[in-house]
Amino acid sequence: MSIRKAIIPAAGLGTRMYTSTKSIPKEMLPLMNRPIIEHIVRDAVRSGIEEILVIISRGKESIIDHFSPIEHINKELKKKDKFNAIIEIEELNNLCKMEYVYQEELRGLGDAILLAKDFVKQEGFAVLLGDNIVESYGDETTLQSMMKVYERFSSSCIGTQRVPLDIVHRYGVMDGVEIEEGLYRTRGWVEKPSANNAPSDIVVAGQYIFTPSIFDVLEHTPVGKNGEIQITDAMDRLAKNEQVFAYKINGKRHDMGNLLSYIKSMVEFALKDDKLRDPLSSWIEATLSKDKYRRR
Ligand code: G1P
């Protein structure tokens, strides 16, 4: 009954970060000294995930390279006695069993998730969006908290957060009732509604756990918002057939697909690093005190 498999959809073009993401997948942009997707994979492994399928598209092969041994790099590192780098790469290559599949035509997140049907088979599974890092404030990861809900009810569980109403149009939005602190039984979901049409201010925060019945629903989900097959539309249908829960995450979601949020996360992660905190804070204070950087 436990969740062992996760899929990471990473096929999208990442145009919000253009042109930096034209030939570098947005999932490969650095956050500190690791690419974003490595943070996601490490969090998944820490949560108990054993196998990961990454959905990529043409031009995003550097994601495969990142998690695979590359012979000439190993040879060079050995020649130069770079033992620490060799150990780090060795660990990276063995983080988790990784597989990859191409989404040939970018027909939306729902279509990408449907490509995982053969990989998942008849088990519950997690979906971890490739441009979201979900930090937890507690001892367990957010994914582990969601796994507990899945195990308790044998039902899908969607990680959510409350956002100001004026930005709900960026998200999948929940309609449901709170059954206990931070846990909702959902009635439906709407992809990117306007504030006026939003059923609530509780939105999808980038991590999902689904029962395998989501695949049957996805196979019959028509094209929706932006001409794409939306996972949110499939969740709406699923919630009408079986229980779907929304879990309010006890942590912070970092949206890596948006420049301001990306920069904020980079600074936040650096300020949490023992070696970087002091020199970075002093530099920020000194810089902000200069006239040309004062807030206007
Ligand atoms: C996707 C989903 C949306 C979700 C969001 C979270 O949208 O379609 O429902 O709330 O991720 O990041 P995107 O950000 O890819 O437009």
Boltz pocket constraint, residues with backbone or C-beta under 6 A from the ligand:
constraints:
  - pocket:
      binder: B
      contacts: [[A, 109], [A, 129], [A, 132], [A, 170], [A, 171], [A, 172], [A, 173], [A, 191], [A, 192], [A, 203], [A, 204], [A, 205], [A, 206], [A, 232], [A, 257]]
      max_distance: 6.0
